[in-house]
Amino acid sequence: MAQILAPTSQWQMKVTKSSATASPMTAKMWGSLVLKQNKKGPTRSSTKFRVLATKSEGYTINRLEGLLNLDLTPFTDKIIAEYIWIGGSGIDVRSKSRTFSKPVEDPSELPKWNYDGSSTGQAPGEDSEVILYPQAIFKDPFRGGNNILVICDAYTPQGEPIPTNKRARAAEIFKNKKVIDEVPWYGIEQEYTLLQTDVKWPLGWPVGGYPGPQGPYYCGAGADKSFGRDISDAHYKACLYAGINISGTNGEVMPGQWEYQVGPSVGIEAGDHIWASRYILERITEQAGVVLTLDPKPIEGDWNGAGCHTNYSTKSMREDGGFEVIKKAILNLSLRHGEHISAYGEGNERRLTGKHETASINTFSWGVANRGCSIRVGRETEKQGKGYLEDRRPASNMDPYIVTSLLAETTLLWEPTLEAEALAAQKLSLNV
C-alpha cells in the first residue's frame, strides 16, 4: 500500500494485522495471558500496559473483521440485499440494506421499497416518500455468499419516474424494435481521480504542490509513477466477482488518475453495469480512506481531464459495409451536437478545450485514429470497412443511461431533414 499516502488507521490495521497464516486471538487465549500477567504480580511499568492495550486494540479489529467476513450460508438461507439508487445530484449513489428469507436470482423476485427523498434532495419534506423499483442484481463482493447488490430506479408513489431517474427514459428507447433489432453494443471507459482524504489533492501529489509533468504516469509502474494501483486492482476483482462486465483497467495520464472499461454491453445493461461499478468503487475507496472524484477537470492547468469515452456500434456497423453506416451515424451526431453536449456531464466545458486529447466543446469533428476529435474511428475499423465509433465527448461524471440511450436515439431513431443532412455532410467532408 505504499502508493496510498494517507490511509486511515483502520486500513493500516487491516494491512498489518491480517495474514493468511495468523490466527485471531481467542477469548480463552487472551484470558490466559491476563492470568499469567496477574500471577507475576501488579504491573510496575507503563510499558507492559501499553503492549496489552495494543494487543487488545488489534484483537478488537480482528474480531470485527471476522464478523464482517462471516459466511452465513451454512447457518441460514437468509440473505442481505443492498438496494442502490442515484441521489439528488444525479451522480451520487445511495444505498440501504434489508434481509430476505432466501437467495434471489432475478429482480422480479424482489419487492419495491421506499426511502426518504427529502434527505437526498429528491422530494419535499411534506411528501417525502420515493419508491425504489429493483432493476438489476449483482453479487455482493463485500458481504460475499448469496448476498446481493440491487440497482434500482426511483418513482413517485403514483408510479411516475422522478426527475433524476434517467433509466426509465433509456429503457423506453432500448425497447424500441428498431433499436432491439440493431443490438447496440457499448464499451464505456470510466476515468476517475483519487484524492487524499484531508486535503482533497490527488493521490501521490505533494500536498499543496505538483508532481513532475505528464508523460511517465500513463500505464506506468513504480512508486514514483503509479499511485493507487491497489485500489484499481481491488476494484477490478470486486467487479468480476459481482458479475459486472469489466474488461480492463489502466493508469491514466495524470498521476492519481485511473480508468477501467466496461463492455461490450448491450442496451440498458451498459448503464446498470457502470452504476454498479461506480458504487463498488465508492465502497472500496471508503475502506481505503481515499476520496473518489468523477470531476471532469479535477486539477486546472496543463493536466488531462477525466472523461467517459463511449464506444458504440450497431449490428449494421459490425457487418460488411458497416463503415458507411458509421459515417451516416456520425452525420446524425454532428447535427445534434448541442443536445449531446448538454447531456454529457456537469462541468464538461472545463475539460473539452481542444487540448489534452479533447475536441473543443463548440465544434464537432471526427477522424480516424485522432484523439483530438469529437468522434474517433479506429484504424482497424477503417481497414476492415466495419466496426465501431468512439464518442470522446462524455465527461467522467456523465449518466450512462443518458449517453447510451441518446446515442441509440440519434443514430437509429432520429431522422434529419434532407437539407440539414446535405449541409452537415458538406461540413464533415471539410473536417476530415
N, C-alpha and C positions, 0 to 999 in steps of 0.2 A: 504493500500500500504506500510505497514511497512517493507516488505521484499525488496522493491526496494530502494537501498541505495542512488542512485544518480539520481533521476528523473529530467527531465527538468522542468523549470519554467512553461512551457505550460502544462505539465502533472499535476503539482501541482495545477494549476489554475482550471483545469478540475475537479479535485477531490474535491477541496474546494468550488468552486463556483456553481457547478451543484447540483441540488436537485430536487427530484420528486415533492416537494411542492413549491419550489421557482419559481417565475415568473420573466423573464428578465425585466429590467427597460426600459420602452419605452422612445422615444424621448420627448414625452409630459411630462412625469413624470420628466425626467431629466431637461427639461426647467423650469418646475415649481419649482424644487429645487434650480436652479440657480437664478431665480427671487426672491425667498424668501431670499436667501443669499444677493442679491443686495439691497432689501428693508431694511435690517438690517444695511446697510452701508458698507464701504470698510472693507475688511478682515484685521485685525490688528495683527494676529499671523500666523506663517507659519503652525501651526498645522491644522487649518481648510483647508488650501490649500492642504496639504498632503492627508487629508481624501478625498477631492474631486478628487484628482489625482488618488487615489487608486480605487475609485468607477468608474472613467472614464475608467481606465485600465480593470477592471473587466467587465464593460459594453461592451468594445470592444471585449473581449474574448467571452462573452455571445452572442453578435451579430454574431461573426464568427462561433461559434458552431451552432447557429440557422441556419445559411446559409448552413453549412455542412450537417445538418440534415433535410434540406428541402425535403419534399415528393413532387416530381414533377408530380406524376400520375394524380392528379385532374386537372392539368393545361395544360398538353401536353402529346402527345403519344411518344414524342422523348425520347430516352434512351442514356445512355453513356456506351460504350463498352471499357473496358481496355484490350488492346492487350498485352499479356505477352509472352516473349521468353527467351531463355537461352543465356547468353552473351559469350564473347570470352574465359573466363576462364573455361567454361564448368560447372560452379557451380553457377555463379551469375545470378540473374534474373533481367530482364529489362522490362519496360512497358511504353506504352503511350496510350492516350485516343482519342476517336472520337465519334461523335454523329450520331445516326441513327434515321430515321423518325418514327420507330415503334418498339415494342418489338420483340425480336428474340428468337427462341426456338432451332434452330439447326445450327451447324457451317456452313452447306452448304448454309445458307441464308446470310452469311457474305462475303464481298469481301476480296480478298487478299490486303495486304498493304505493305509498304516498310519502311525501316529505313536506317540510315547512318551507315553502317557496319564498316567504318574506325574509328568511335568513340567508338566502342565496341570491337575492335581487331579482327574483322571478315571479313574485306575486305580492299583492298588498297584504298588510297585516290583518285586515278585517276579512279577507277571503284568501287565506294563505295556502290552502291545500293544493298540491300539484301531484298528479298521478303518474307513476312510472310504469311503462309497458316494457317487459323483458323482450329483447330482440335477438341477442346472440350470446352464446355461452362459451367460456374458455376455462381450462383447468387453472386452478389457483396455485401458482408456484410458491406462494408464501406459506399457505397452510397445508399444501400437499393433499394426499389421499383423494377422496371423492369430492372435496370441496371445490367450489367454482367461482369464477368471476362472471358477472352478468352485465352485459352492455344494454342499457335501457335508453328509451327516449321519453320525453315528458309531455303531458297533456293536461288540459283543464279537466275538472270533474265532468264537464259536458262532452268531453271526448275531442276537443279541438287542440291541435298542436300549439304549444306555447311559442312565442317568437324565437326563442333560442333553439327550438327543435328543428334543425335543418335536415334531419334524417327522413322525416315524413315526406317532405317535398322530393328528396332524392329518390326515395322508394317508388314514388309515383312515376318518375321518369324511367327508372330501371325496369318497371313493369310494362312499359310500352312495348308492343310487339316488335316494332322496328328496331328498338334497342336490344331486346332479347335475341332477335334473330342475328344481330351482328356480334353478339358475345363480346362486349367491350372488356378488354384487359387493361389493368393498371399496375404500374410499378412505381411506388412512391418513395422518394429519397428524403427521409426526415433528418434535417440537420438540427443540432441543438448545442447549447453552450453550458458549461459547468462553471458555477461561481463559488468562491469561498464564502462561507456562511455569514460571517460578521461584517465583512467589508464589501460584499457583493461585487467582487472583482474576479476576473476569470481565474480558474484553477491554473497554477503554475506561473502566474504573473507576480512579480514583486509588488507588494502592497503599495499602492499609490504610484507605481512605476510601470515600465513597459519591458517586455522581453525583446530579444533580437527580432529583426524584421522577418516577415513571412518568407517561406522558402523551404526550410528543413522540416516543418511540422507535418505537412500533408503526408499521411500514411507513414509517418516517421516512427522510429523506435529509439528508446534511450531515455534516461531520466531527465535530460535537458531538452527533450523534444516531444515526449508523449506524456500528457497529464490527464489522468482519469481512465486509463485503459481497463482497470479492474471493474469500474462501473459499466463501461461499454460491454465487457465480456460477460459480466453477471447479467446484464440486461439481455444480451444475445441468448444465453442459455435459458433464462426465465421465459422468454418469448417462445422458444422452441418447445419448452415444457408445456406452456399454456395452449399450444396449437396455433399460434399466430404464424402466418406465412412469411416470416422474416427470412430474407435471402442473403444478407451480408451486412458488413459494418466496416467502417474505416475512420481513422483520424482525419480531421479536416484541415484546411489551410491555416486558419487562425488557431494558435495554441489554446488548449482548453475547449476546443470545439470538436464535435464528433458527428458522425452520420450513420444511420442504419437504413436499410432498404426493406420494404415490404412489398411482396408480389412475386409473380403476377397473380393478381386477384381479380375476380370477375364481379362487376357491378357493385351493388351496395356493400358487398363483403370487404371491399377495399377500405371504406370508411370505418367499418366495425373493427377491422384489424389495426388500423392506425390508432384509433381511440383507445383500444385495449393496450396497445404497446406503449402509448403515452402514459397511461395510468400506471403500468408496471414500472416505467422509468421514474415516475414521480415517487413511487414507493421505495425504489432502490436508492435514489439519491437522498430520500428522507432518512433511511437507515445509515447511509454513509456520512451524513452530516454535511452534504453538499447541496447547493441550490441549483435547480434546473431552470433555465430560461429558454423560451422559444421566441424571444425578441428577434426580429429580422435584422437588426443592426445594434447588437449589444454594446459595441465599442465604436464610437465615432472616429473618423480619420481614415488612415490608409490601412484598413483591416477589412477582410472579407465579411460580408453579412451572412445571414443564415437563411437558406431557402428550403423549399419542399418541392423540388423538381418532380414533375409528374409525367411519367412515361405512359403513353396511351396508344392503343391500337384496336382496330375492329377486325372482324373476320375478313372483310373485303380488303383491308390493308395488308393482312398477313398472307393473302393468296396472290397468285401470279397477276401482275398488272396493278398491284396494290400501291405502287409509288404514285400513280395518277390519282388514286383515291386519297392518298395522303396530301397531295398538293391541293385538291379540292377542299379538304378539311382545313388546311392552313388558310386558304382563301376565306372561308367562312369565319375562322377565328380572327382574321385581320379585321373583318367588318364588325365584330363585336368586341374589339379590344377593350374599349372603355368599360363595358359591362363586366368583363372578366377581371380587369384590374380592380374594380371597385369591390369585388367579392373575394379577392385573393390574399387578404390578410391585413391586419391593422399595422400601420407604420411602414408599409412596404415601399413608400416613396423615399424613405431614408436608405433603402437598400438598392432599389432599381435606379441607379445613377448613370449607367453606361460605363461604369468602371467595375473592377473586381469581378470579372466574368458575368456581368449583367448587361442587359439592354436598357436603354432609357425608358422610364415608365410612360413617357409621352409618345413613343414611337414603336410601331410594330415592325418586326423584321424576322426573317427566317434564313437559315443557311445550313449547309452540310458541314458537320463537324465544327461548327462555330459556337463556342460557349458565350459569345457576346451578343447572341441573338435572342429574341423572344422565344422562338421555336427552333430547336436544333433537330436536324435529321442526321442519323449516324452514317458513316461511310459504308458500312455493310448493307444498310437499307438501300442506299443509292446503288450499290453494286448489284445487289440481288433483285432490285426492282420491286421490293415489297418489305414490309416490316412495321416500324412504329415511329412515332414522333415524340419529342420530349418538350413539354411546356416548362420553360425555365422561369416563368414569372411568379408562381405562387411563393408566398413567404413561409417561413418556418412555422408561423402560428396560424396558418390557414385552416379552415374547417374542411376536412377531406370529403365530407358529404357534399358540400357546395361545389368544390373543384371538380370532383369526378362526375357529378351529375350535370354540371354546366358544360363540361367537355362533350359529354354524350348528347346533350340537347343541341348545342351549337353545330356539331358535325353530323348528326343523324336526323334531327327533327326540325331544325330551323332552316328555312329556305330564303335566301336573299332575293331581291328583285334582279332581273337580268341586267338592268343598267348599273346597279351597285356592284354586281358581280364582275362586269366587264371593266369597270373603273378600278376595282380592287386588284384584278388580275394584271392590269397595266402597271399599277404601283409596285406590286410584288415582283414583277419581272425586272424592274429597275433596281430593286433592293438586292437581288441575288447576285 
